[in-house]
Amino acid sequence: MPFSFEYHDPETYRRKARLISLAMAGQLIVFGLVFSQLLVAAFGSSLWLNALGVFLGLLATSLTFAVLRERPWMTEMRYVWQLKHQLSRLSSYLATLRREMDQGNHVALHLMTAYHQGMVQLAELNGRTLDDDAEQLGERARIQRLREERGLPERVDGFDPNDLAAFKRS
């Protein structure tokens, strides 16, 4: 399934991320306490029952958010989770992609462009900058130069993760 880059407002994403994180933490605390109290009331006081109650609270919180994940108000969160997953997949191939890109492989150049574009977008969404990493900046400039030399647009719309199958993981 191809991954396509989408635009999401960084401020909206950060606001929702904070709110959802607080909601998850609150829900975990409440569920953990409720399950722990129920287990202690039913079976007596025990450290293991309290730990089991916290684990059940974590499980209930995870299930709740798994169900809510497809809601429209979770669009930004879903996209960032997918972006992080795809960047993680790409990063495991970086050494091979760099080598192939230097040898003129167009697919590797496309995937490296997508990787750097995704890293920049993730940094923007999280309110960080990537300007402090000289190696990353140099590689992005080299990719941009290669794309210009080949008459390719500066940005890509997305990439197909199945293209990674042609490369060996490093």
C-alpha positions as CSV (number, residue, x, y, z in Angstrom):
1,M,0.0,0.0,0.0
2,P,1.7,3.3,-1.1
3,F,2.3,6.0,1.5
4,S,1.3,9.5,0.5
5,F,2.4,12.6,2.2
6,E,-0.4,14.8,3.6
7,Y,-0.4,18.3,5.0
8,H,-1.5,18.7,8.6
9,D,-1.3,21.9,10.6
10,P,1.5,21.5,13.2
11,E,-0.3,23.6,15.9
12,T,-3.4,21.5,15.5
13,Y,-1.4,18.3,15.7
14,R,0.5,19.3,18.8
15,R,-2.6,20.5,20.5
16,K,-4.4,17.2,19.8
17,A,-1.4,15.2,20.7
18,R,-1.1,16.8,24.1
19,L,-4.9,16.4,24.7
20,I,-4.9,12.8,23.7
21,S,-1.8,12.0,25.8
22,L,-3.4,13.5,28.8
23,A,-6.6,11.6,28.1
24,M,-4.7,8.3,27.8
25,A,-2.7,8.9,31.0
26,G,-5.9,9.8,32.9
27,Q,-7.7,6.9,31.5
28,L,-4.8,4.6,32.4
29,I,-4.8,5.9,36.0
30,V,-8.6,5.5,36.4
31,F,-8.7,2.0,34.9
32,G,-5.7,0.9,36.8
33,L,-7.1,2.1,40.1
34,V,-10.5,0.6,39.4
35,F,-9.2,-2.8,38.3
36,S,-6.8,-2.9,41.3
37,Q,-9.5,-2.0,43.8
38,L,-11.9,-4.6,42.3
39,L,-9.2,-7.3,42.5
40,V,-8.2,-6.4,46.0
41,A,-11.8,-6.3,47.1
42,A,-12.5,-9.7,45.6
43,F,-9.3,-11.6,46.5
44,G,-7.5,-9.6,49.2
45,S,-4.6,-7.3,49.3
46,S,-1.5,-8.3,47.2
47,L,1.2,-6.6,45.3
48,W,0.6,-9.0,42.4
49,L,-3.1,-8.2,42.3
50,N,-2.3,-4.5,42.2
51,A,0.1,-5.1,39.4
52,L,-2.5,-7.2,37.6
53,G,-5.0,-4.3,38.0
54,V,-2.5,-1.8,36.4
55,F,-1.9,-4.3,33.6
56,L,-5.7,-4.7,33.0
57,G,-6.0,-0.8,33.1
58,L,-3.2,-0.6,30.4
59,L,-5.0,-3.2,28.4
60,A,-8.4,-1.4,28.7
61,T,-6.8,1.9,27.7
62,S,-5.1,0.3,24.7
63,L,-8.3,-1.3,23.5
64,T,-10.2,2.0,23.9
65,F,-7.7,3.9,21.8
66,A,-7.6,1.0,19.3
67,V,-11.3,1.5,18.8
68,L,-11.1,5.3,18.7
69,R,-8.2,5.3,16.3
70,E,-10.4,5.4,13.2
71,R,-12.4,8.4,14.4
72,P,-12.2,11.6,12.3
73,W,-10.7,13.6,15.1
74,M,-7.7,11.2,15.2
75,T,-6.7,11.9,11.6
76,E,-3.5,13.7,12.5
77,M,-2.5,11.1,15.1
78,R,-3.1,8.3,12.6
79,Y,-1.1,10.0,9.9
80,V,1.9,10.7,12.2
81,W,1.9,7.1,13.4
82,Q,2.0,5.9,9.8
83,L,4.7,8.4,9.0
84,K,6.8,7.3,11.9
85,H,6.3,3.6,10.9
86,Q,7.3,4.3,7.3
87,L,10.4,6.4,8.3
88,S,11.4,3.5,10.6
89,R,11.2,1.1,7.7
90,L,13.2,3.4,5.5
91,S,15.8,4.0,8.1
92,S,16.7,0.3,8.3
93,Y,17.7,0.5,4.6
94,L,19.6,3.8,4.7
95,A,23.1,2.5,4.1
96,T,22.0,0.4,1.1
97,L,19.9,3.3,-0.3
98,R,22.8,5.7,0.0
99,R,25.1,3.4,-1.8
100,E,22.6,2.7,-4.6
101,M,21.7,6.4,-4.9
102,D,25.4,7.2,-5.4
103,Q,25.4,4.5,-8.2
104,G,22.6,6.2,-10.0
105,N,19.6,4.1,-8.9
106,H,16.4,6.2,-9.4
107,V,14.3,4.2,-7.0
108,A,16.9,4.7,-4.2
109,L,17.0,8.4,-4.9
110,H,13.2,8.5,-4.7
111,L,13.2,6.6,-1.4
112,M,15.9,8.8,0.0
113,T,14.0,11.9,-1.0
114,A,10.9,10.5,0.7
115,Y,12.9,9.7,3.8
116,H,14.3,13.2,4.2
117,Q,11.0,14.9,3.3
118,G,9.3,12.7,6.0
119,M,11.9,13.6,8.6
120,V,11.5,17.3,7.9
121,Q,7.7,17.0,8.1
122,L,7.9,15.0,11.3
123,A,10.2,17.7,12.8
124,E,7.8,20.4,11.7
125,L,4.8,18.6,13.2
126,N,6.6,18.1,16.5
127,G,7.9,21.7,16.6
128,R,11.5,20.9,16.2
129,T,14.2,21.8,13.7
130,L,16.7,19.6,11.8
131,D,19.1,22.5,11.2
132,D,21.6,21.3,13.8
133,D,22.6,18.1,12.0
134,A,25.2,18.9,9.3
135,E,25.3,15.4,7.9
136,Q,21.6,15.4,7.3
137,L,21.7,18.9,5.8
138,G,24.6,17.8,3.5
139,E,22.7,14.7,2.4
140,R,19.5,16.7,1.7
141,A,21.5,19.1,-0.4
142,R,23.1,16.3,-2.3
143,I,19.7,14.7,-3.0
144,Q,18.3,18.0,-4.1
145,R,21.3,18.5,-6.5
146,L,20.9,15.0,-8.0
147,R,17.2,15.6,-8.5
148,E,17.8,18.9,-10.2
149,E,20.5,17.3,-12.5
150,R,17.9,14.6,-13.5
151,G,15.1,17.1,-14.0
152,L,13.1,15.7,-11.2
153,P,10.8,17.8,-8.9
154,E,12.3,18.8,-5.6
155,R,9.5,17.0,-3.6
156,V,7.8,13.6,-3.9
157,D,4.1,12.9,-3.2
158,G,4.9,9.6,-1.5
159,F,6.5,6.3,-2.0
160,D,5.6,2.6,-2.2
161,P,7.2,0.7,0.7
162,N,7.2,-2.4,-1.5
163,D,10.1,-0.7,-3.5
164,L,12.3,-1.5,-0.5
165,A,12.1,-5.2,-1.4
166,A,14.7,-4.6,-4.1
167,F,17.3,-3.5,-1.5
168,K,19.1,-5.4,1.1
169,R,18.8,-4.3,4.7
170,S,22.0,-3.0,6.2
